[in-house]
Amino acid sequence: MLAYEKVSDQFAFVHMSSKRQSSSKNRLVYREFGTDNSPALEKGVPDLPPQQQNLRVQATRAGRKGKTVTVITGFQHKPETLTKLLKQLKAQCGSGGTVKNDTLEIQGEHKEKLVTLLSKLGYKVKISGG
């Protein structure tokens, strides 16, 4: 037997056995637009050591209203590790920054400084672009 159940302002189908409807737990069969944040749905990201990663450092102004931003791409880390690394790099550069789609963006043009900092941490780093 299928029944509707309201799950956080959204409806879901719940499979209920006809014999033990009241005593058994409801088993979810279908959920539309659900917000299930289970670990099985998380993106699997390998957390490689710095020596096995090839990074690119590039200064760009595209889409930022003329403001220069240094972008570091090529990371294969978990988001928590990237956040810690970003905090460390922002402190060394004395500027702000953010993590976007496995890339680090640091405000200002800091290509040479970031290459030396990342190579000291063990990463393989190259300057990309002009």
C-alpha positions in Angstrom: 0.0 0.0 0.0 1.3 3.5 -0.9 0.5 6.5 1.1 1.4 10.2 1.0 3.5 11.6 3.8 4.3 15.3 4.2 8.1 15.6 4.5 9.3 19.2 5.2 6.6 21.0 3.2 7.0 18.4 0.4 5.1 15.2 -0.2 6.7 11.7 -0.5 5.4 8.2 -1.3 5.7 5.9 1.7 5.5 2.1 1.3 3.5 0.5 4.0 2.9 -3.2 4.4 -0.8 -4.0 4.6 -0.3 -6.4 7.6 1.6 -4.2 9.9 0.8 -0.6 9.0 0.8 0.8 12.5 3.7 -1.2 14.2 6.3 -1.1 11.4 8.4 1.9 10.4 7.5 3.6 7.2 9.9 2.9 4.4 10.4 5.7 1.9 9.9 4.6 -1.7 9.9 7.8 -3.6 10.6 11.4 -2.7 10.2 14.4 -5.0 12.4 17.4 -4.5 13.6 16.0 -1.2 16.5 17.5 0.8 18.2 14.3 1.9 21.7 15.1 2.8 22.9 11.6 3.4 26.7 10.7 3.1 25.9 8.4 0.1 25.0 11.4 -2.0 28.1 13.4 -1.3 30.6 14.0 -4.1 33.6 11.6 -3.8 36.7 13.7 -3.8 40.2 12.1 -3.5 42.3 14.0 -1.0 45.7 13.6 -2.7 48.9 14.7 -1.0 50.4 18.0 -2.3 53.3 16.3 -4.2 50.7 14.6 -6.5 48.8 17.7 -7.5 49.5 20.0 -10.4 48.3 23.5 -9.8 47.9 26.5 -12.1 48.1 30.1 -10.9 46.5 32.8 -13.1 45.7 36.5 -12.6 42.4 37.5 -14.3 39.9 40.3 -14.4 37.2 38.6 -16.5 33.7 39.1 -15.1 34.9 41.0 -12.1 34.3 44.7 -13.1 38.0 45.4 -13.7 39.2 44.0 -10.3 42.2 41.7 -10.5 41.8 38.3 -8.9 44.4 35.5 -8.7 42.9 32.1 -9.4 44.5 28.8 -8.4 43.1 25.7 -10.1 43.9 22.0 -10.1 43.1 21.1 -6.5 42.0 17.6 -5.5 41.2 18.2 -1.9 38.1 18.0 0.3 36.3 21.4 0.8 37.5 21.5 4.5 41.2 21.2 3.4 40.7 23.9 0.7 39.2 26.2 3.3 42.1 25.8 5.7 44.6 26.3 2.8 42.8 29.4 1.7 42.9 30.9 5.1 46.6 30.4 5.2 47.2 31.9 1.8 45.0 34.9 2.5 46.9 35.7 5.7 50.2 35.5 3.8 49.0 37.8 1.0 47.1 40.2 3.2 43.9 40.1 1.2 40.5 38.4 0.9 39.5 35.4 -1.1 37.0 32.6 -1.6 36.7 28.9 -2.6 34.6 28.3 -5.8 34.2 24.9 -7.5 37.5 23.5 -6.2 39.4 26.6 -7.1 40.8 29.3 -4.8 40.3 33.0 -5.7 42.5 35.5 -3.9 41.9 39.2 -4.4 44.7 41.1 -6.1 47.6 40.1 -8.2 49.8 37.7 -6.1 51.0 35.2 -8.7 54.7 35.1 -7.8 54.0 35.1 -4.0 51.5 32.3 -4.3 53.8 30.2 -6.4 56.5 30.4 -3.8 54.1 29.8 -0.9 52.5 26.7 -2.6 55.8 25.3 -3.7 57.1 25.5 -0.1 54.0 23.5 1.0 55.0 20.8 -1.5 52.6 21.5 -4.5 53.7 21.4 -8.1 52.8 24.9 -9.3 53.0 26.7 -12.7 52.0 30.2 -13.7 49.3 30.1 -16.4 48.5 33.0 -18.8 50.3 36.2 -19.3 
